[in-house]
Amino acid sequence: MIPTQEEARGLKNTLRKIWLLYYEGFRGMTVGKTLWAIILLKLFVFFVVMKLLFFPDLLQRDYDTDEQRADHVREQLTRERN
């Protein structure tokens, strides 16, 4: 269903209000900015560094071509399990 112009305008206005709420809130922070920086740093470490160290790309390492990788994935998805 396609929204009418009035509904679209109302949605834009609501999204603008939400954006301004967060924008003004973050802009007015002092200690909060430091806390958010720490949170973002921890997320970076968690998702990037941990992935690089503990989750190597096994398909890239074990198979030479995309076709071999696709065959392996297809076999794993379609095999019978006990």
C-alpha positions in Angstrom: 0.0 0.0 0.0 1.4 3.4 -1.0 1.1 6.1 1.6 -0.7 9.3 0.7 1.2 12.6 0.6 -0.2 13.5 4.0 0.9 10.2 5.6 4.3 10.5 4.0 4.6 14.1 5.4 3.6 12.8 8.8 6.2 10.0 8.7 8.9 12.5 7.6 7.9 14.8 10.5 8.0 11.9 13.0 11.4 10.7 11.7 12.7 14.3 11.9 11.5 14.6 15.5 13.2 11.3 16.4 16.4 12.4 14.8 16.4 15.8 16.6 15.7 14.0 19.9 18.9 11.9 19.6 20.9 14.7 17.9 20.2 17.2 20.6 20.7 14.6 23.3 24.1 13.5 22.1 25.2 17.0 21.4 24.4 18.1 25.0 26.3 15.2 26.5 29.6 15.6 28.4 30.4 12.4 30.2 28.1 10.4 27.9 30.3 11.1 24.9 33.2 9.3 26.7 31.0 6.4 27.6 29.8 6.1 24.0 33.4 6.1 22.8 34.2 3.3 25.2 31.2 1.3 24.0 32.1 1.8 20.3 35.7 0.8 21.0 34.5 -2.4 22.8 32.1 -3.3 19.9 35.0 -2.8 17.5 37.2 -5.1 19.5 34.5 -7.6 19.9 33.4 -7.9 16.3 36.6 -7.2 14.4 39.5 -8.4 16.5 37.7 -11.4 17.9 36.6 -12.4 14.4 40.1 -12.2 13.0 41.6 -14.2 15.9 39.0 -16.9 16.5 36.9 -17.3 13.4 39.2 -17.8 10.3 37.7 -18.1 6.9 37.7 -21.9 6.6 36.1 -22.1 3.2 38.8 -19.7 1.8 41.5 -21.8 3.4 40.3 -25.2 2.6 38.9 -24.8 -1.0 40.5 -23.2 -4.0 37.5 -22.2 -6.1 34.1 -20.7 -5.5 32.6 -23.9 -7.1 34.3 -26.1 -4.5 33.1 -23.8 -1.7 29.5 -23.8 -3.0 29.5 -27.6 -3.3 30.8 -28.0 0.3 28.1 -25.6 1.6 25.4 -27.4 -0.4 26.5 -30.8 0.9 26.4 -29.5 4.5 23.0 -28.0 4.1 21.4 -31.0 2.5 23.0 -33.9 4.4 20.8 -36.1 6.6 21.2 -35.7 10.3 20.6 -38.4 12.9 
